[in-house]
Amino acid sequence: MILDNMWGNKSWGKAYVKQAVNDDYLRQQALTSLAKHTYKAEVMGGNLSGYLLNEYQKVHDALCHIPNGDVEDLWRRSTTALPSMFSNLCNDGPMLYIGLLALMNPSQVSVVQLAMLEQTATRLRYTFSFAKHIITIYPIELARLNNFYRLLDLKSKMKDGCMSYSPAAGSLGLSLEVRYESRVLNVSFNYPGAKSERDALKDVSFSIKAGQLVVIVGANGSGKSTILKLLTRYYDTTSGTVLIDGNPIQDYRIADLRSVTASLTQEHTLFPLSMSENIGIGSPSSVTNLDKIAQAAKLAGAQDVIKNFTDGYDTVLEPVKTAHLSYTGRGNEDLKKEYEKMEKTINVSGGEKQRLVASRTFMRMLSEDIKFVIVDEPSSALDPGGEYELFKQLREARKGRTMIFVTHRFAHLTKFADLILCMKGGSVIEMGTHQELLNHEGEYAHLYNVQAQAFT
Ligand SMILES: Nc1ncnc2c1ncn2[C@@H]1O[C@H](COP(=O)(O)OP(=O)(O)OP(=O)(O)O)[C@@H](O)[C@H]1O
Protein backbone atom coordinates (compact mmCIF):
# COMPACT_ATOMS: atom_id res chain seq x y z
CA MET A 1 0.00 0.00 0.00
CA ILE A 2 2.77 2.43 1.00
CA LEU A 3 4.86 1.36 -2.02
CA ASP A 4 1.83 1.76 -4.24
CA ASN A 5 1.32 5.22 -2.90
CA MET A 6 4.97 6.23 -3.19
CA TRP A 7 5.71 4.88 -6.64
CA GLY A 8 2.97 6.20 -8.82
CA ASN A 9 -0.35 5.84 -7.06
CA LYS A 10 -2.69 3.13 -8.23
CA SER A 11 -0.72 1.66 -11.14
CA TRP A 12 1.98 -0.18 -9.19
CA GLY A 13 2.18 -3.77 -10.42
CA LYS A 14 -0.74 -3.40 -12.80
CA ALA A 15 -0.70 -3.85 -16.57
CA TYR A 16 -1.98 -0.87 -18.55
CA VAL A 17 -1.70 1.03 -21.79
CA LYS A 18 -2.11 4.79 -22.04
CA GLN A 19 -2.33 7.20 -24.94
CA ALA A 20 -2.14 10.97 -25.27
CA VAL A 21 -4.81 12.33 -27.61
CA ASN A 22 -4.64 16.08 -27.05
CA ASP A 23 -3.67 17.74 -30.36
CA ASP A 24 -1.83 20.62 -28.70
CA TYR A 25 0.16 18.23 -26.55
CA LEU A 26 1.08 16.09 -29.57
CA ARG A 27 2.17 19.17 -31.51
CA GLN A 28 4.27 20.31 -28.59
CA GLN A 29 6.02 16.94 -28.61
CA ALA A 30 6.55 17.08 -32.37
CA LEU A 31 8.01 20.59 -32.20
CA THR A 32 10.28 19.59 -29.34
CA SER A 33 11.60 16.67 -31.37
CA LEU A 34 12.68 19.12 -34.08
CA ALA A 35 15.42 20.36 -31.76
CA LYS A 36 17.19 17.01 -32.26
CA HIS A 37 20.52 16.85 -34.04
CA THR A 38 19.00 14.96 -37.00
CA TYR A 39 17.07 18.07 -38.06
CA LYS A 40 19.89 20.54 -37.38
CA ALA A 41 21.08 21.02 -40.97
CA GLU A 42 17.55 21.46 -42.22
CA VAL A 43 16.55 23.90 -39.48
CA MET A 44 19.73 25.95 -39.98
CA GLY A 45 19.63 25.86 -43.77
CA GLY A 46 15.99 26.84 -43.96
CA ASN A 47 16.31 29.61 -41.33
CA LEU A 48 13.47 27.81 -39.53
CA SER A 49 14.29 28.46 -35.90
CA GLY A 50 12.18 31.66 -35.72
CA TYR A 51 9.13 29.90 -37.13
CA LEU A 52 9.54 26.85 -34.90
CA LEU A 53 10.03 28.87 -31.74
CA ASN A 54 6.93 30.88 -32.53
CA GLU A 55 4.90 27.71 -33.11
CA TYR A 56 6.24 26.21 -29.90
CA GLN A 57 5.30 29.31 -27.93
CA LYS A 58 1.75 29.17 -29.37
CA VAL A 59 1.21 25.57 -28.38
CA HIS A 60 2.88 26.08 -25.01
CA ASP A 61 0.42 28.90 -24.29
CA ALA A 62 -2.51 26.78 -25.53
CA LEU A 63 -1.51 24.09 -23.04
CA CYS A 64 -1.37 26.67 -20.22
CA HIS A 65 2.35 25.92 -19.83
CA ILE A 66 1.89 22.37 -18.60
CA PRO A 67 5.19 20.53 -18.30
CA ASN A 68 6.70 19.28 -21.49
CA GLY A 69 7.38 15.56 -21.13
CA ASP A 70 6.29 12.26 -22.60
CA VAL A 71 2.89 10.99 -21.66
CA GLU A 72 4.10 8.52 -19.01
CA ASP A 73 6.55 10.99 -17.58
CA LEU A 74 3.84 13.63 -17.29
CA TRP A 75 1.41 11.28 -15.64
CA ARG A 76 3.97 10.12 -13.11
CA ARG A 77 4.98 13.64 -12.27
CA SER A 78 1.43 14.69 -11.73
CA THR A 79 0.55 11.65 -9.65
CA THR A 80 3.67 10.70 -7.72
CA ALA A 81 2.39 10.46 -4.21
CA LEU A 82 5.23 11.72 -2.05
CA PRO A 83 4.33 15.41 -2.36
CA SER A 84 0.63 14.72 -1.96
CA MET A 85 1.29 12.53 1.08
CA PHE A 86 3.21 15.46 2.50
CA SER A 87 0.39 17.89 1.80
CA ASN A 88 -2.14 15.47 3.27
CA LEU A 89 -0.06 15.30 6.41
CA CYS A 90 -0.18 19.10 6.58
CA ASN A 91 -3.91 18.92 6.41
CA ASP A 92 -4.47 16.04 8.76
CA GLY A 93 -1.54 16.44 11.16
CA PRO A 94 -2.83 19.49 13.08
CA MET A 95 -6.28 17.97 13.23
CA LEU A 96 -4.78 14.80 14.62
CA TYR A 97 -2.87 16.82 17.18
CA ILE A 98 -6.00 18.73 18.25
CA GLY A 99 -7.97 15.47 18.29
CA LEU A 100 -5.45 13.85 20.61
CA LEU A 101 -5.33 16.97 22.76
CA ALA A 102 -9.13 17.00 22.96
CA LEU A 103 -9.14 13.36 24.05
CA MET A 104 -6.50 13.90 26.69
CA ASN A 105 -7.72 17.26 27.93
CA PRO A 106 -11.17 18.17 26.52
CA SER A 107 -11.46 21.42 28.46
CA GLN A 108 -8.49 23.06 26.63
CA VAL A 109 -9.89 22.87 23.08
CA SER A 110 -12.70 25.08 21.84
CA VAL A 111 -14.81 24.67 18.67
CA VAL A 112 -13.41 27.99 17.35
CA GLN A 113 -9.83 26.74 17.78
CA LEU A 114 -10.73 23.60 15.88
CA ALA A 115 -12.20 25.65 13.01
CA MET A 116 -9.17 27.96 12.87
CA LEU A 117 -6.80 25.05 12.84
CA GLU A 118 -8.67 23.46 10.00
CA GLN A 119 -8.50 26.69 8.01
CA THR A 120 -4.78 27.03 8.62
CA ALA A 121 -4.24 23.44 7.56
CA THR A 122 -6.10 24.02 4.28
CA ARG A 123 -3.99 27.09 3.55
CA LEU A 124 -0.84 25.15 4.34
CA ARG A 125 -1.95 22.42 1.97
CA TYR A 126 -2.31 24.92 -0.89
CA THR A 127 1.07 26.38 -0.06
CA PHE A 128 2.66 22.95 -0.25
CA SER A 129 0.85 22.12 -3.48
CA PHE A 130 2.27 25.28 -5.00
CA ALA A 131 5.72 24.45 -3.62
CA LYS A 132 5.35 20.98 -5.13
CA HIS A 133 4.75 22.60 -8.52
CA ILE A 134 7.70 24.95 -8.15
CA ILE A 135 10.07 22.38 -6.71
CA THR A 136 9.32 19.36 -8.85
CA ILE A 137 7.76 20.51 -12.08
CA TYR A 138 8.84 24.04 -12.84
CA PRO A 139 12.63 23.46 -12.96
CA ILE A 140 12.16 20.39 -15.18
CA GLU A 141 9.88 22.34 -17.45
CA LEU A 142 12.28 25.27 -17.53
CA ALA A 143 15.22 23.00 -18.32
CA ARG A 144 13.33 21.37 -21.18
CA LEU A 145 12.22 24.71 -22.54
CA ASN A 146 15.72 26.16 -22.29
CA ASN A 147 17.08 23.12 -24.02
CA PHE A 148 14.56 23.54 -26.79
CA TYR A 149 15.37 27.20 -27.28
CA ARG A 150 19.10 26.58 -27.07
CA LEU A 151 18.98 23.78 -29.63
CA LEU A 152 16.77 25.67 -31.98
CA ASP A 153 18.74 28.86 -31.70
CA LEU A 154 21.40 27.07 -33.68
CA LYS A 155 24.03 29.72 -33.86
CA SER A 156 26.85 28.95 -36.21
CA LYS A 157 30.24 28.72 -34.56
CA MET A 158 31.65 30.74 -37.48
CA LYS A 159 32.05 34.48 -37.17
CA ASP A 160 29.06 36.12 -38.81
CA GLY A 161 29.53 38.90 -41.36
CA CYS A 162 27.82 42.26 -41.04
CA MET A 163 27.01 43.00 -44.68
CA SER A 164 23.40 42.36 -45.67
CA TYR A 165 22.67 40.40 -48.82
CA SER A 166 19.58 42.19 -50.06
CA PRO A 167 18.23 42.60 -53.61
CA ALA A 168 19.75 46.11 -53.74
CA ALA A 169 23.24 44.93 -52.84
CA GLY A 170 24.12 43.56 -56.27
CA SER A 171 27.57 44.07 -57.64
CA LEU A 172 29.38 43.43 -60.92
CA GLY A 173 26.52 45.08 -62.79
CA LEU A 174 24.22 42.09 -62.49
CA SER A 175 20.49 42.29 -62.92
CA LEU A 176 18.50 41.99 -59.69
CA GLU A 177 17.06 38.60 -60.50
CA VAL A 178 20.32 36.84 -61.07
CA ARG A 179 22.94 38.16 -58.76
CA TYR A 180 24.35 35.19 -57.03
CA GLU A 181 27.74 34.89 -58.58
CA SER A 182 30.31 32.65 -57.02
CA ARG A 183 34.02 32.68 -57.55
CA VAL A 184 36.20 30.20 -55.80
CA LEU A 185 39.87 31.13 -55.86
CA ASN A 186 42.68 28.75 -54.95
CA VAL A 187 40.61 27.15 -52.25
CA SER A 188 41.91 24.32 -50.11
CA PHE A 189 39.88 22.78 -47.36
CA ASN A 190 40.01 20.01 -44.83
CA TYR A 191 37.18 19.17 -42.45
CA PRO A 192 37.83 20.18 -38.84
CA GLY A 193 39.10 17.13 -36.97
CA ALA A 194 39.41 15.02 -40.16
CA LYS A 195 41.82 12.10 -39.75
CA SER A 196 42.68 11.91 -43.47
CA GLU A 197 46.04 13.24 -44.65
CA ARG A 198 44.45 14.32 -47.94
CA ASP A 199 42.63 17.66 -48.18
CA ALA A 200 38.93 17.38 -49.09
CA LEU A 201 39.61 20.19 -51.59
CA LYS A 202 43.01 21.07 -52.96
CA ASP A 203 43.77 24.35 -54.72
CA VAL A 204 40.38 24.60 -56.40
CA SER A 205 39.48 27.63 -58.55
CA PHE A 206 36.46 28.29 -60.76
CA SER A 207 34.01 31.03 -61.54
CA ILE A 208 30.22 30.77 -61.90
CA LYS A 209 28.35 33.63 -63.49
CA ALA A 210 25.01 34.69 -62.07
CA GLY A 211 22.18 32.66 -63.52
CA GLN A 212 24.34 29.80 -64.75
CA LEU A 213 23.35 26.16 -64.48
CA VAL A 214 26.35 24.22 -63.20
CA VAL A 215 26.75 20.47 -62.82
CA ILE A 216 29.53 19.01 -60.68
CA VAL A 217 30.48 15.43 -61.51
CA GLY A 218 33.16 13.05 -60.25
CA ALA A 219 33.80 9.88 -58.32
CA ASN A 220 32.76 9.28 -54.69
CA GLY A 221 34.75 11.39 -52.25
CA SER A 222 36.13 13.69 -54.95
CA GLY A 223 34.86 16.82 -53.11
CA LYS A 224 31.60 17.68 -54.91
CA SER A 225 29.43 18.15 -51.81
CA THR A 226 32.26 19.94 -50.02
CA ILE A 227 32.19 22.68 -52.67
CA LEU A 228 28.48 23.23 -51.98
CA LYS A 229 29.15 23.43 -48.24
CA LEU A 230 31.73 26.16 -48.79
CA LEU A 231 29.47 28.10 -51.18
CA THR A 232 26.66 28.11 -48.60
CA ARG A 233 29.08 28.81 -45.74
CA TYR A 234 28.58 25.72 -43.68
CA TYR A 235 32.37 25.80 -43.40
CA ASP A 236 35.10 28.35 -44.01
CA THR A 237 38.00 27.54 -46.32
CA THR A 238 41.35 26.48 -44.87
CA SER A 239 43.01 28.74 -47.45
CA GLY A 240 41.81 30.69 -50.48
CA THR A 241 38.74 32.86 -50.98
CA VAL A 242 35.10 32.35 -51.86
CA LEU A 243 33.49 35.45 -53.34
CA ILE A 244 29.76 36.01 -53.66
CA ASP A 245 28.89 38.85 -56.01
CA GLY A 246 32.46 40.08 -55.73
CA ASN A 247 32.64 40.13 -51.91
CA PRO A 248 34.22 37.56 -49.58
CA ILE A 249 31.49 35.23 -48.38
CA GLN A 250 32.51 35.89 -44.74
CA ASP A 251 31.46 39.54 -45.10
CA TYR A 252 27.78 38.64 -45.50
CA ARG A 253 25.37 37.87 -42.71
CA ILE A 254 24.92 34.08 -42.76
CA ALA A 255 21.14 34.33 -42.26
CA ASP A 256 20.94 36.61 -45.31
CA LEU A 257 22.78 34.12 -47.49
CA ARG A 258 20.55 31.30 -46.26
CA SER A 259 17.45 33.35 -46.93
CA VAL A 260 18.28 33.60 -50.65
CA THR A 261 19.31 29.95 -50.96
CA ALA A 262 17.11 26.93 -51.63
CA SER A 263 18.66 23.52 -51.22
CA LEU A 264 17.68 19.95 -51.85
CA THR A 265 20.13 17.37 -50.56
CA GLN A 266 20.18 13.78 -49.40
CA GLU A 267 20.39 15.08 -45.82
CA HIS A 268 16.94 16.66 -46.05
CA THR A 269 14.35 14.82 -44.08
CA LEU A 270 10.67 14.76 -43.16
CA PHE A 271 9.46 16.40 -39.97
CA PRO A 272 6.88 14.86 -37.59
CA LEU A 273 4.34 17.40 -38.87
CA SER A 274 1.45 17.26 -41.33
CA MET A 275 2.19 16.78 -45.04
CA SER A 276 1.07 20.33 -45.77
CA GLU A 277 3.32 21.82 -43.09
CA ASN A 278 6.21 19.61 -44.21
CA ILE A 279 5.94 21.24 -47.62
CA GLY A 280 4.81 24.71 -46.55
CA ILE A 281 7.70 25.11 -44.11
CA GLY A 282 9.89 25.69 -47.17
CA SER A 283 8.48 29.20 -46.90
CA PRO A 284 7.27 29.79 -43.32
CA SER A 285 5.41 32.97 -44.30
CA SER A 286 3.29 30.94 -46.77
CA VAL A 287 2.86 27.83 -44.62
CA THR A 288 -0.94 28.12 -44.74
CA ASN A 289 -1.13 28.83 -48.48
CA LEU A 290 -2.67 25.53 -49.58
CA ASP A 291 -2.74 26.45 -53.29
CA LYS A 292 0.99 27.06 -53.32
CA ILE A 293 1.61 23.90 -51.31
CA ALA A 294 -0.41 21.88 -53.85
CA GLN A 295 1.52 23.52 -56.71
CA ALA A 296 4.84 22.66 -55.06
CA ALA A 297 3.70 19.05 -54.49
CA LYS A 298 2.70 18.79 -58.15
CA LEU A 299 6.09 20.03 -59.35
CA ALA A 300 7.83 17.38 -57.23
CA GLY A 301 5.44 14.64 -58.35
CA ALA A 302 4.23 14.21 -54.76
CA GLN A 303 0.50 14.76 -55.27
CA ASP A 304 -0.18 11.03 -55.75
CA VAL A 305 1.76 10.20 -52.58
CA ILE A 306 -0.47 12.60 -50.65
CA LYS A 307 -3.67 11.28 -52.26
CA ASN A 308 -2.83 7.78 -51.00
CA PHE A 309 -3.57 8.84 -47.42
CA THR A 310 -7.15 9.26 -46.20
CA ASP A 311 -6.24 12.49 -44.41
CA GLY A 312 -4.36 13.84 -47.45
CA TYR A 313 -2.39 16.97 -46.65
CA ASP A 314 -3.41 16.68 -42.96
CA THR A 315 -1.67 13.32 -42.55
CA VAL A 316 0.95 13.65 -39.84
CA LEU A 317 4.20 12.06 -40.90
CA GLU A 318 6.49 10.13 -38.58
CA PRO A 319 4.28 11.04 -35.63
CA VAL A 320 5.67 11.35 -32.13
CA LYS A 321 5.24 8.57 -29.59
CA THR A 322 1.76 8.93 -28.12
CA ALA A 323 1.20 5.69 -26.21
CA HIS A 324 2.81 3.89 -23.30
CA LEU A 325 2.60 0.21 -22.40
CA SER A 326 3.48 -0.51 -18.78
CA TYR A 327 6.38 -2.85 -18.08
CA THR A 328 4.02 -5.37 -16.50
CA GLY A 329 1.77 -5.22 -19.56
CA ARG A 330 4.44 -6.39 -22.00
CA GLY A 331 3.51 -10.06 -21.68
CA ASN A 332 -0.19 -9.34 -22.18
CA GLU A 333 -1.02 -10.01 -25.84
CA ASP A 334 -4.32 -8.09 -25.82
CA LEU A 335 -2.72 -5.00 -24.33
CA LYS A 336 0.20 -5.29 -26.73
CA LYS A 337 -2.19 -5.34 -29.69
CA GLU A 338 -4.04 -2.35 -28.28
CA TYR A 339 -0.73 -0.51 -27.87
CA GLU A 340 0.38 -1.32 -31.44
CA LYS A 341 -2.95 -0.05 -32.77
CA MET A 342 -2.47 3.23 -30.88
CA GLU A 343 1.15 3.64 -31.90
CA LYS A 344 0.79 2.90 -35.60
CA THR A 345 3.12 5.05 -37.65
CA ILE A 346 2.66 6.51 -41.11
CA ASN A 347 5.23 5.02 -43.42
CA VAL A 348 6.29 6.39 -46.77
CA SER A 349 8.82 4.76 -49.08
CA GLY A 350 12.27 6.25 -49.73
CA GLY A 351 11.18 7.59 -53.14
CA GLU A 352 7.95 9.07 -51.73
CA LYS A 353 9.95 10.74 -48.99
CA GLN A 354 12.30 12.29 -51.57
CA ARG A 355 9.32 13.65 -53.51
CA LEU A 356 7.83 15.22 -50.37
CA VAL A 357 11.16 16.74 -49.40
CA ALA A 358 11.59 18.07 -52.96
CA SER A 359 8.12 19.67 -52.66
CA ARG A 360 9.49 21.75 -49.78
CA THR A 361 12.30 23.02 -52.02
CA PHE A 362 9.80 23.90 -54.77
CA MET A 363 7.71 25.70 -52.15
CA ARG A 364 10.77 27.77 -51.29
CA MET A 365 11.51 28.50 -54.94
CA LEU A 366 7.89 29.50 -55.58
CA SER A 367 7.48 31.75 -52.55
CA GLU A 368 10.81 33.25 -51.50
CA ASP A 369 13.26 35.63 -53.12
CA ILE A 370 15.70 32.84 -53.97
CA LYS A 371 18.91 33.61 -55.87
CA PHE A 372 20.81 30.37 -55.50
CA VAL A 373 19.64 26.76 -55.71
CA ILE A 374 21.78 23.77 -54.77
CA VAL A 375 20.77 20.22 -55.51
CA ASP A 376 22.94 17.41 -54.14
CA GLU A 377 21.96 13.83 -55.06
CA PRO A 378 18.33 14.18 -53.99
CA SER A 379 17.00 11.31 -56.09
CA SER A 380 18.85 8.12 -55.14
CA ALA A 381 15.54 6.38 -54.30
CA LEU A 382 13.64 7.58 -57.38
CA ASP A 383 13.21 5.42 -60.46
CA PRO A 384 14.99 6.79 -63.59
CA GLY A 385 11.74 8.27 -64.99
CA GLY A 386 10.97 9.99 -61.68
CA GLU A 387 14.51 11.35 -61.46
CA TYR A 388 14.40 12.68 -65.01
CA GLU A 389 11.09 14.44 -64.33
CA LEU A 390 12.32 15.92 -61.01
CA PHE A 391 15.49 17.33 -62.59
CA LYS A 392 13.46 18.73 -65.48
CA GLN A 393 11.05 20.49 -63.12
CA LEU A 394 13.94 21.87 -61.07
CA ARG A 395 15.62 23.22 -64.20
CA GLU A 396 12.37 24.85 -65.32
CA ALA A 397 11.59 26.32 -61.88
CA ARG A 398 15.06 27.87 -61.90
CA LYS A 399 13.91 30.86 -63.95
CA GLY A 400 17.34 32.38 -64.33
CA ARG A 401 18.63 31.73 -60.82
CA THR A 402 22.09 30.33 -60.30
CA MET A 403 21.75 26.58 -59.83
CA ILE A 404 24.33 23.91 -59.00
CA PHE A 405 23.62 20.20 -59.32
CA VAL A 406 25.77 17.49 -57.81
CA THR A 407 24.85 14.14 -59.27
CA HIS A 408 26.28 10.82 -60.39
CA ARG A 409 23.50 10.29 -62.94
CA PHE A 410 24.15 13.36 -65.02
CA ALA A 411 23.73 12.13 -68.59
CA HIS A 412 20.36 13.83 -69.11
CA LEU A 413 21.42 17.00 -67.32
CA THR A 414 24.87 18.05 -68.44
CA LYS A 415 23.85 18.98 -71.99
CA PHE A 416 21.80 21.82 -70.47
CA ALA A 417 24.68 22.98 -68.27
CA ASP A 418 26.49 26.27 -68.84
CA LEU A 419 29.43 24.82 -66.95
CA ILE A 420 30.48 21.34 -65.88
CA LEU A 421 33.10 20.88 -63.16
CA CYS A 422 34.68 17.44 -63.24
CA MET A 423 36.40 16.51 -59.97
CA LYS A 424 38.90 13.93 -58.88
CA GLY A 425 40.72 13.57 -55.55
CA GLY A 426 39.66 17.00 -54.26
CA SER A 427 40.66 18.90 -57.41
CA VAL A 428 38.75 20.23 -60.41
CA ILE A 429 40.52 18.40 -63.21
CA GLU A 430 38.34 19.57 -66.13
CA MET A 431 35.78 22.31 -66.69
CA GLY A 432 33.71 23.41 -69.65
CA THR A 433 30.50 22.62 -71.48
CA HIS A 434 29.32 19.12 -72.33
CA GLN A 435 30.58 19.37 -75.92
CA GLU A 436 33.92 20.91 -74.93
CA LEU A 437 34.58 18.16 -72.42
CA LEU A 438 33.51 15.40 -74.80
CA ASN A 439 35.93 16.81 -77.37
CA HIS A 440 38.64 16.86 -74.70
CA GLU A 441 38.21 13.07 -74.32
CA GLY A 442 39.32 13.13 -70.68
CA GLU A 443 37.72 12.05 -67.40
CA TYR A 444 34.30 13.60 -68.11
CA ALA A 445 34.10 11.92 -71.52
CA HIS A 446 35.02 8.63 -69.87
CA LEU A 447 32.35 8.98 -67.13
CA TYR A 448 29.75 10.06 -69.70
CA ASN A 449 30.49 7.17 -72.04
CA VAL A 450 30.24 4.66 -69.17
CA GLN A 451 26.74 6.00 -68.41
CA ALA A 452 25.75 6.16 -72.07
CA GLN A 453 26.81 2.51 -72.60
CA ALA A 454 24.61 1.42 -69.71
CA PHE A 455 21.59 2.63 -71.68
CA THR A 456 22.45 1.20 -75.12
N1 LIG B 1 32.11 15.84 -42.23
C1 LIG B 1 33.25 15.34 -42.71
N2 LIG B 1 34.30 15.16 -41.89
C2 LIG B 1 35.46 14.68 -42.35
N3 LIG B 1 35.68 14.34 -43.63
C3 LIG B 1 34.66 14.50 -44.49
C4 LIG B 1 33.39 14.99 -44.08
N4 LIG B 1 32.58 15.03 -45.16
C5 LIG B 1 33.31 14.58 -46.19
N5 LIG B 1 34.55 14.27 -45.81
C6 LIG B 1 35.64 13.79 -46.66
O1 LIG B 1 35.92 14.80 -47.61
C7 LIG B 1 36.18 14.22 -48.89
C8 LIG B 1 35.21 14.83 -49.93
O2 LIG B 1 33.88 14.47 -49.55
P1 LIG B 1 32.60 14.92 -50.38
O3 LIG B 1 31.41 14.53 -49.58
O4 LIG B 1 32.74 16.33 -50.75
O5 LIG B 1 32.72 14.01 -51.68
P2 LIG B 1 31.66 13.78 -52.85
O6 LIG B 1 32.41 13.94 -54.11
O7 LIG B 1 30.46 14.65 -52.65
O8 LIG B 1 31.32 12.25 -52.60
P3 LIG B 1 29.99 11.42 -52.94
O9 LIG B 1 29.88 11.33 -54.43
O10 LIG B 1 30.29 10.10 -52.35
O11 LIG B 1 28.84 12.10 -52.29
C9 LIG B 1 36.02 12.72 -48.71
O12 LIG B 1 37.30 12.16 -48.56
C10 LIG B 1 35.22 12.57 -47.47
O13 LIG B 1 35.55 11.38 -46.79
PDBQT file of the ligand as one rigid body, heavy atoms in Angstrom, charges set to zero:
ROOT
HETATM    1  N1  LIG A 501      32.112  15.838 -42.229  1.00  0.00    +0.000 N 
HETATM    2  C1  LIG A 501      33.251  15.336 -42.714  1.00  0.00    +0.000 A 
HETATM    3  N2  LIG A 501      34.297  15.158 -41.887  1.00  0.00    +0.000 NA
HETATM    4  C2  LIG A 501      35.464  14.676 -42.353  1.00  0.00    +0.000 A 
HETATM    5  N3  LIG A 501      35.680  14.339 -43.634  1.00  0.00    +0.000 NA
HETATM    6  C3  LIG A 501      34.663  14.502 -44.495  1.00  0.00    +0.000 A 
HETATM    7  C4  LIG A 501      33.388  14.995 -44.078  1.00  0.00    +0.000 A 
HETATM    8  N4  LIG A 501      32.576  15.033 -45.155  1.00  0.00    +0.000 NA
HETATM    9  C5  LIG A 501      33.309  14.578 -46.192  1.00  0.00    +0.000 A 
HETATM   10  N5  LIG A 501      34.552  14.270 -45.810  1.00  0.00    +0.000 N 
HETATM   11  C6  LIG A 501      35.641  13.786 -46.657  1.00  0.00    +0.000 C 
HETATM   12  O1  LIG A 501      35.920  14.796 -47.612  1.00  0.00    +0.000 OA
HETATM   13  C7  LIG A 501      36.176  14.224 -48.889  1.00  0.00    +0.000 C 
HETATM   14  C8  LIG A 501      35.212  14.827 -49.933  1.00  0.00    +0.000 C 
HETATM   15  O2  LIG A 501      33.880  14.467 -49.551  1.00  0.00    +0.000 OA
HETATM   16  P1  LIG A 501      32.597  14.923 -50.378  1.00  0.00    +0.000 P 
HETATM   17  O3  LIG A 501      31.415  14.533 -49.579  1.00  0.00    +0.000 OA
HETATM   18  O4  LIG A 501      32.743  16.333 -50.749  1.00  0.00    +0.000 OA
HETATM   19  O5  LIG A 501      32.720  14.010 -51.680  1.00  0.00    +0.000 OA
HETATM   20  P2  LIG A 501      31.657  13.784 -52.846  1.00  0.00    +0.000 P 
HETATM   21  O6  LIG A 501      32.407  13.940 -54.114  1.00  0.00    +0.000 OA
HETATM   22  O7  LIG A 501      30.462  14.649 -52.653  1.00  0.00    +0.000 OA
HETATM   23  O8  LIG A 501      31.316  12.255 -52.598  1.00  0.00    +0.000 OA
HETATM   24  P3  LIG A 501      29.988  11.416 -52.941  1.00  0.00    +0.000 P 
HETATM   25  O9  LIG A 501      29.882  11.334 -54.427  1.00  0.00    +0.000 OA
HETATM   26  O10 LIG A 501      30.286  10.096 -52.348  1.00  0.00    +0.000 OA
HETATM   27  O11 LIG A 501      28.836  12.102 -52.286  1.00  0.00    +0.000 OA
HETATM   28  C9  LIG A 501      36.019  12.722 -48.714  1.00  0.00    +0.000 C 
HETATM   29  O12 LIG A 501      37.305  12.158 -48.558  1.00  0.00    +0.000 OA
HETATM   30  C10 LIG A 501      35.219  12.566 -47.469  1.00  0.00    +0.000 C 
HETATM   31  O13 LIG A 501      35.545  11.384 -46.791  1.00  0.00    +0.000 OA
ENDROOT
TORSDOF 0
